[in-house]
Amino acid sequence: MQASDRAAVWVGSVLSVGVGVWALVSLASPFGPVGGVAALFGLAFGGLAVLAHARDRWRMTAVVGVAINSLALLVAIGEVVYFVVAE
């Protein structure tokens, strides 16, 4: 694994967790569906980190990021469905 691969794994893992947390926080705001779009980007970052053969703690960080983003995406979908049904 080259230095650029390690950097890509690190950036992907950290961005996945960071964007996932930001997506969950933004879902509580009036612009909640923006969090769903952010969750899609977080899933992409986490997926890229996992596919780049992350090892040990960075793989775990990427998997945690994917889990957080999946939760945020489910909450965003639920929020949109609730508003569509309620209106």
N, C-alpha and C positions, 0 to 999 in steps of 0.2 A: 504494500500500500504506500503510495507516494504522499508527499506532503500536501499536494493539492487535493488528493482524495480525502485525507484527514480533515483538511480545512472545509471541504464541501460537506462532509458528514457533520462536523461541528456546527457550521452555519445552519444546515438543514434542521438539526436537532433543536438548537436553541430557538430558531425562528418558529418551528412548529409549536413548541411550548408557549413561547411569547405571544404568538398570534392566537393560539387557542384560548389563553387566559383573557386576552383583549376581546376576543369574540364573545366569550361568556359574559364579560362585564358590559359590553355594548348591547347585549340582548336585553338588558334591563332599562335601556334608554328608549326614548320615543322612536329612535331610528333603529329598532331591533333587527330588521332583516339585513342590515349592513353586517351584523355579526355573522349571519349565515354565509355571506359571501366571503368574509374573512376566514371562516372555518374551512371553506373549500381550499383557500390558499394554504392554510395551515396543514390540511391533509396532504396537499401536494408536497410541501416542504418535508413533512415527516415521511411520506412515502419515498421521496428521493433519498433521504438519509438512510432508510432501511435498505433500499435497493443498491446503495453505494457500499454495501457490506460494512456497515457500522459495527464496531466491536464494543463489547462490555458495556460501560456506563452510557456511551453515546447511543448505542442501540436501545437501551432501556429508556433513555431520554426521548428518543424518537418515537418509541412505542407509547410512552406516556402522552406525548404531544398528539399522536394520532387518536388516542382515547379521548383526550380533552376536546379535540376538534370534532370528533364524532358526536360527543355529547352536545356540543354547541350547535352542530348542524341539526341534530334531532330536536333540540329546543326551538331552533329557528323555524323548522318545518311545522312543529306543533303550534307555534305562535301564529304563523301565516294561516294554517288551517283553522285555528280558533277565530281569527279575525274574518276569514271568508265565511265561515258558518254563522258567526254572530251577526254579521252585517246583512 
